[in-house]
Each structure stands twice: as C-alpha cells, then as structure tokens.
C-alpha cells in the first residue's frame, strides 16, 4: 500500500467511513502433504485482495481507488528458493466459473472425491490429499474472477465493467502482477493454467502481461481449449463447427458401443479424414450435390456418428452439438453429457430437441460445491458469509465489444506472445469425449497460428479418453498430473 492510499484511508476514517473501506482479508495457515515419500511443508494464503485503479480528475492524480475484491488461494512451498521455484496462476472459464474445478479436481494439494461414471459418490462427499498435486513442482495461485467465488466489485462500483473480455483480462492480470510483486516472484518461472474459457483468458493474458507489464511467461497450460469461437459457433452460414465436432461425435458413439469392435484410433482416423476433406466439400456444395453424392455423405455421417440416416438427412447434414447429445441414445431414453459424454442421464421427456440439463455437469456440481465450502472454512480458516459462486450467470451478458463485427479469437494474441517471447512453451490437453470444446477444433486453431515453423516445437499436446474436466476420470487425472509436472519442469529453464 502506498502513502497516498494510507492518506485516503485516514481521511475516510476521519469522516466516519472506516467500515466501508475495502481491505485485504487474507488468512494464512500451515499444512503438509507427503508426495512420493517426500514431506512437503507449505503455506496457504486465502482471502480477497483489493484491486485499485489510478484515477485522474481533470488531469490531476486523484488516488488509487478500490474497485474490486478478488478471491485468491495461494500455496507456497516452505523454504524454496523464489528464483528457482516456479509459480502457476490457475483459473477456470465459463465465463462465470470459479477456479474450484482445477483447484479441487487436479492441481491443488487437496482434492474432492466425486466418483465417476456408474459409481458417483453420494453426499456428503469427501476430501483427500492429492498426492499428484502440482504443488510438488510449482507454487500455485488460484484466482476467482470478479463475481465468481467470493470475488465482488466494491460498494458503489458496477460489476459489469469486469464482465467482458478486456475488463476480465485487465483485472485478472492485475491480480497476477500484484501477487508477483508483493511476494518477490518476478524472477521465478511463471505459468498460467486455464481451462475452457480460461484458455481464452490465458492466451489473452500471455500477450497482455507482456505488453502491459513486460511480464514474460515460461509456459501456458491450456486444458480443453477454445482459442477461436468460430470453431464452436453453430450459427447459420458457419459450417466450420459441423466439420470440427465430427471426430468428437464419432468418439462418443464409439464409447457408447455404436462402432462395434472397431478401435477408437480407427474410428477417429476415419472421422478426421472425412472431416478434413469430403465433409466440408459436401456442405459447401449445398443443393449442387447430386442425389448420389448426398446419399453417400448421409451414409458416411450416420455411420460415424451413430445417428440414423433419416435424422442426418433431415438436419441437412448439419449436426448441432446439443441436438446430438439429445438424439444419440434417444431410443434408450437417455441423454448424453456435453462436458463429458461418458455420462448419461434421464430427461423430462424424450421428444424434445435439446436436453433439459447436462448429466455430466449435474454429476460434479454437488461434490465440488460441498468440498469447497467446507475446505475454505474448516481447513483454510477463511470465513465469508457470501455465497461462493461456483458457476454463476450473474456475469451475463458477457461483453465481446472488442470483437464487434467479427468473431471472437485470441489465436492472434497467442501468436503475438509466442513471436515476442520465443521461449514461451504451450501445453494443450484434449479430451476425446469433451463435447464442449472438441479436440479437433482446437487442433484446427493450433494449425493456423501465425508463428514461424520452428516455434511449433514449443507446443505439445496430450490426449485423454475423458471429457472437458478429464481429471474426473481417475486414470486420466493421474496421467494428466504427471504430464503437467513434466511440462513445468521442462519449461522452467532452470
């Protein structure tokens, strides 16, 4: 805090407004965990950090005024050398999601036991040590963007200023800058880990942190990535998502037994071949397709997706993703999960076009919510009577005003960050059964990054037989933890 800030607060106290002055409410606790017979002692710092903005009034400096309070949970290994110890800043997506999923599902030193397909854990659930935690290799800082978790705009401020692409980047970037400065970590290897829209944020931040603060990163961990929204936007006239979702549809059909004895590798190769050549051509031809050509395309699509030829023909060869999850197992009176298509569930009726809820989200919401609310109070000793917003709609509508007249993409920002910082490494995690951010769509974006050929070697990929939160699948969680640990170690340049 600066002398000016102290002066502002003293003036407020003199005016009787002390109770309205936002202040950091951080709580520090000590813990330990044993990882591979090695005892790790670590410090956890939990609470809300006040973000301030320099204000000019008629060209005159008017102080650093509080704007928002952002909830963070930081884990630092005791006794480590800050110059050599990596630090990873992690967040989820939404927009509107807290960081609970990466925090208690994959990266943190404690994890929730939620069960998996066919063996879901019943309430009240459980927390256990995460012996695969990334804390063994990197300090961790989990960030909840404004209006998620316990993060809020301060009294008198409009939260909407943070509910958009640029406002979100600037606020999360400021948290990263503050934490790095206050903890003396400018010389530490630094990483971002984002999931879903968090990958959009991470790619944008890589460019923003460089250009705004001169903060160059060592690596990005992009989990279930979406870097170009045109690949996911099922809008009229945009055929790109129809082709890019096809391999995921085929993987889902394979998981649910609709490809007989064929291997997943064989099915994916077949789907990718069709998606890359004949399928885009067929869609582009429109009514110029001959009867025989259209029949061949219908037959091929039906065989790959597990849908009937009649359905594929009726939707004009264009299979929208939620319609697919609702249609695939309709004859069994089941719907398929979007976030993780290994999950199936019941619906209110089986004549609807779009399912009423995602059974994969329903399966994990309860365990993660209960675990987080227990964990912060009982183990981290942080108390706050606000509801912890796991995944809120209060950030909607989310503003993309910076992209008016075009589609949302951060591929150009990631490319710029990599060109300016050729040491920046990127790890991308794909779930074959992720129906929200399909792997083939993400591959498409990576193949079109505007970077020199030699920088493509800075990008590595990992594939898992699970969904959006691939760590819900225990074998994938264990392997993914190992993959991320190896990435941090190799990209730390120490």
Secondary structure, DSSP 4 states (H G I P E B T S, - for coil): --HHHHHHHHHHHHTT-GGG------EEEEEEEEETTEEEEEEEEEEEEEEEEEEEETTEEEEEEEEEEEEEEEEEETT--TTT-EEEEEE--TTTB-SHHHIIIIISSEEEE-EETTEEPPTT-EEEE-TT-GGGTEEEEEEE-TTSBT-EEPTT--GGGGSBHHHHHHHHHHHHHHHHHHTT-TTS-EEEEEEEHHHHHHHHHHHHIIIII----SEEEEEEE-SBGGGT---TT--HHHHHSHHHHHHHHHHTTTTTT--HHHHHHHHHHHHHTHHHHHHHHGGGS-HHHHHHHHHHHHHHH---HHHHHHTTT---HHHHHHHTTGGGT-EE-SS-TT-EE--S-SS-SS-SS-HHHHHHHHHHHHHHHHHHHHTS-----S--BSB-STTPSPB-GGGTTS--B-HHHHHHHHHH-TT-EEEEEEETT-SSS-HHHHHHHHHT--S-GGGGGGEEEEEESS-TTGGGSHHHHHHHHHHHHHHHHHHS--
